[in-house]
Amino acid sequence: KDNSEKGIYQTTLALTSTPSIISISLPATAPMLEIGKDYKWIVVMACQTGEPTPEDPFVEGLVRRIQPDSSLSQLDRAKPLDRVALYAKSGSWYDAVATLAALRKDQPNNSEVASAWKDLLQGVGLDAIANAPLKN
């Protein structure tokens, strides 16, 4: 949702009984997010009817599309793990997580990637999910 509470995108996901981390991306047909504008995201676990109710557990957050600063000009030349560090240092949390998640999927046995993933999540208090498998 944007600041005016206008919905941008909505989807339904089928869950499995195996706990995992899932990624959700906007489709190419969704409107472009505007630079400097806040967008609210909500994930609701519709437990009974498939339609959300006020009793269903949910999590929400904000994302803001930013104008990349000069520190991100090095991205093209940076090694993949260095890109993660550049994103994190510039405050681009979603980009850091997405980049590192892609590395984890591509290199599941790389201990350096696994360690960076764990450090990134633990650094923001997400220790409980640091070892959860990635889905999608």
C-alpha positions as CSV (number, residue, x, y, z in Angstrom):
1,K,0.0,0.0,0.0
2,D,1.1,3.5,-0.6
3,N,0.7,6.5,1.8
4,S,-2.9,6.9,0.7
5,E,-3.5,3.2,1.6
6,K,-4.1,2.4,-2.1
7,G,-3.2,-1.3,-2.7
8,I,-0.3,-1.9,-5.1
9,Y,-0.2,-5.7,-5.2
10,Q,-1.9,-8.6,-3.5
11,T,-1.3,-12.3,-3.9
12,T,-2.0,-15.6,-2.2
13,L,0.7,-18.1,-1.3
14,A,0.3,-21.8,-0.5
15,L,2.3,-22.7,2.6
16,T,3.9,-26.1,3.4
17,S,4.3,-27.7,6.8
18,T,8.1,-27.0,6.6
19,P,9.1,-23.7,8.1
20,S,11.1,-21.6,5.6
21,I,11.9,-18.1,4.5
22,I,10.0,-17.1,1.4
23,S,10.5,-14.2,-1.0
24,I,7.8,-12.1,-2.5
25,S,8.6,-9.8,-5.4
26,L,6.4,-7.3,-7.3
27,P,5.5,-8.6,-10.7
28,A,6.8,-6.6,-13.8
29,T,3.2,-5.5,-14.3
30,A,3.0,-3.7,-10.9
31,P,3.4,0.1,-10.9
32,M,7.0,1.3,-10.3
33,L,7.6,2.4,-6.7
34,E,8.4,6.1,-6.5
35,I,11.7,7.4,-5.1
36,G,11.3,8.8,-1.6
37,K,7.8,7.4,-1.1
38,D,7.0,5.0,1.8
39,Y,5.1,1.8,1.1
40,K,3.5,-0.5,3.7
41,W,3.6,-4.2,3.3
42,I,1.5,-6.7,5.2
43,V,1.6,-10.5,5.3
44,V,-1.4,-12.2,6.8
45,M,-1.6,-15.9,7.6
46,A,-5.3,-16.6,6.8
47,C,-5.7,-19.7,8.9
48,Q,-9.3,-20.7,8.6
49,T,-11.2,-19.4,5.6
50,G,-8.4,-18.4,3.2
51,E,-9.7,-14.9,3.6
52,P,-8.0,-12.7,6.3
53,T,-9.8,-11.9,9.5
54,P,-8.8,-9.6,12.4
55,E,-7.9,-12.7,14.4
56,D,-5.3,-14.0,11.9
57,P,-1.6,-13.5,12.7
58,F,0.1,-10.9,10.6
59,V,3.3,-8.9,10.2
60,E,3.8,-5.6,8.5
61,G,6.6,-3.2,7.7
62,L,7.6,-0.2,5.5
63,V,9.8,0.0,2.5
64,R,11.0,3.1,0.8
65,R,12.5,3.3,-2.6
66,I,15.6,5.5,-2.4
67,Q,17.9,7.3,-4.7
68,P,21.1,5.3,-4.6
69,D,23.9,7.3,-3.0
70,S,27.5,7.5,-4.2
71,S,28.6,4.6,-2.1
72,L,26.6,2.3,-4.4
73,S,28.5,3.4,-7.5
74,Q,30.9,0.6,-6.7
75,L,28.3,-2.1,-7.1
76,D,29.2,-3.0,-10.7
77,R,32.8,-3.7,-9.8
78,A,32.1,-5.4,-6.4
79,K,32.2,-9.1,-5.8
80,P,28.9,-10.6,-4.8
81,L,29.5,-10.6,-1.0
82,D,31.0,-7.1,-1.2
83,R,27.7,-6.0,-2.8
84,V,25.8,-7.2,0.2
85,A,28.1,-5.2,2.5
86,L,27.7,-2.1,0.3
87,Y,23.9,-2.4,0.4
88,A,23.9,-2.9,4.2
89,K,26.3,0.0,4.8
90,S,24.1,2.3,2.7
91,G,20.9,1.2,4.6
92,S,19.5,-0.7,1.6
93,W,18.3,-3.6,3.8
94,Y,16.0,-5.2,1.3
95,D,18.6,-5.2,-1.4
96,A,21.2,-6.6,1.0
97,V,18.9,-9.5,2.1
98,A,17.8,-10.2,-1.5
99,T,21.3,-10.3,-2.8
100,L,22.5,-12.5,0.0
101,A,19.5,-14.8,-0.3
102,A,20.2,-15.3,-4.0
103,L,23.8,-16.1,-3.1
104,R,22.6,-18.7,-0.6
105,K,20.4,-20.3,-3.2
106,D,23.1,-20.4,-5.8
107,Q,25.9,-21.5,-3.4
108,P,24.2,-23.5,-0.6
109,N,27.5,-25.1,0.5
110,N,29.5,-21.9,0.6
111,S,30.5,-21.4,4.3
112,E,31.4,-17.7,3.7
113,V,27.9,-17.0,2.3
114,A,26.2,-19.0,5.1
115,S,28.2,-17.1,7.7
116,A,27.3,-13.7,6.1
117,W,23.7,-14.7,6.0
118,K,23.7,-15.6,9.7
119,D,25.5,-12.5,10.7
120,L,23.2,-10.2,8.7
121,L,20.1,-11.7,10.3
122,Q,21.5,-11.9,13.8
123,G,22.6,-8.3,13.4
124,V,18.9,-7.2,13.3
125,G,17.6,-9.7,15.9
126,L,16.4,-12.4,13.5
127,D,18.5,-15.2,15.1
128,A,15.5,-17.5,15.2
129,I,15.2,-17.7,11.4
130,A,18.9,-17.5,10.5
131,N,19.1,-21.3,9.8
132,A,15.7,-21.6,8.2
133,P,15.7,-22.9,4.6
134,L,15.0,-20.5,1.7
135,K,12.0,-21.3,-0.4
136,N,11.2,-19.9,-4.0
